[in-house]
Amino acid sequence: MDLAALTAKANEVLSGGVDFNKVVKFDFMEAGQLLLNGAQGVASNEDGDADATVTVKWDDFEKLIKGQLDPTMAFMQGKLKVAGDMSVVMQLQSLFSKLT
């Protein structure tokens, strides 16, 4: 899956009505970014204000959504960094299961 496919899938999931009304930005560094706006039900690759920002390399993110990398371990190892409201990031688990 590439960033464009992930963005399209995230749009599909968010527009389908999920119980997530926050804004989270994923910063994949050189690979780009993904802004999930649960309040508006859209995903984009634009930069914007977010309740929380997750910085992670694209390769590690792919492992996370495939279940090959434990999010807690990734955080402890510094592979995943969170700025902002950590509780918002914790709410993403239900979205992750729908993205795969």
C-alpha positions in Angstrom: 0.0 0.0 0.0 1.3 3.5 -0.8 0.3 6.8 0.7 -2.3 7.6 -2.0 -4.0 4.2 -1.4 -3.9 4.7 2.3 -5.5 8.1 2.0 -8.3 6.8 -0.3 -9.0 3.9 2.2 -8.9 6.3 5.1 -11.5 8.6 3.3 -13.7 5.6 2.7 -13.5 4.5 6.4 -14.0 8.0 7.8 -16.9 8.8 5.5 -18.6 5.6 6.4 -19.3 6.9 9.9 -16.9 5.9 12.6 -16.8 6.8 16.3 -13.9 9.2 15.9 -14.3 13.0 16.0 -10.7 14.2 16.5 -8.0 15.3 14.1 -4.7 13.3 13.9 -1.8 14.0 11.6 0.6 11.2 10.6 4.0 12.6 9.6 5.8 10.0 7.5 8.8 12.3 7.0 10.1 12.0 3.5 7.1 9.9 2.4 4.5 12.6 3.1 1.7 13.0 5.6 -1.8 12.0 6.3 -4.3 14.2 8.0 -7.3 12.3 9.5 -10.2 14.6 10.3 -12.8 12.5 12.1 -15.0 15.5 12.8 -15.4 16.2 9.1 -15.1 12.6 8.0 -12.3 13.2 5.6 -8.6 12.3 5.1 -6.1 14.3 3.1 -2.4 14.7 2.5 -2.4 18.3 3.5 -0.7 19.9 6.5 -3.0 21.2 9.2 -3.6 21.6 12.9 -4.3 18.4 14.7 -5.2 17.2 18.2 -2.2 14.9 18.0 0.7 14.3 15.5 2.3 10.9 15.1 5.7 10.8 13.5 6.7 7.5 12.1 8.7 6.2 9.1 6.5 4.8 6.3 8.1 1.3 6.6 7.3 1.2 10.3 3.8 2.4 9.7 3.1 -0.4 7.2 4.3 -2.9 9.8 2.0 -1.3 12.4 -1.1 -1.6 10.3 -0.2 -5.1 9.3 0.2 -6.1 12.9 3.9 -6.9 12.4 5.0 -4.2 14.8 3.5 -3.6 18.2 2.5 0.1 18.7 3.7 0.1 22.3 7.1 -1.4 21.4 7.4 1.1 18.5 6.8 3.9 20.9 9.2 2.6 23.5 11.9 2.1 20.8 11.4 5.6 19.5 10.1 4.4 16.1 6.8 6.2 16.8 6.6 9.6 18.4 3.5 11.4 19.5 3.1 15.1 20.0 -0.2 16.4 21.5 -3.0 14.5 23.1 -1.9 10.9 23.5 -5.5 9.8 24.4 -6.5 10.8 20.8 -3.9 8.5 19.4 -5.2 5.7 21.6 -8.6 6.0 20.0 -7.1 5.1 16.6 -7.0 1.4 17.2 -10.6 0.9 15.8 -9.6 2.9 12.7 -6.4 0.8 12.2 -8.4 -2.4 12.0 -10.5 -1.0 9.2 -7.5 0.3 7.2 -6.0 -3.2 6.6 
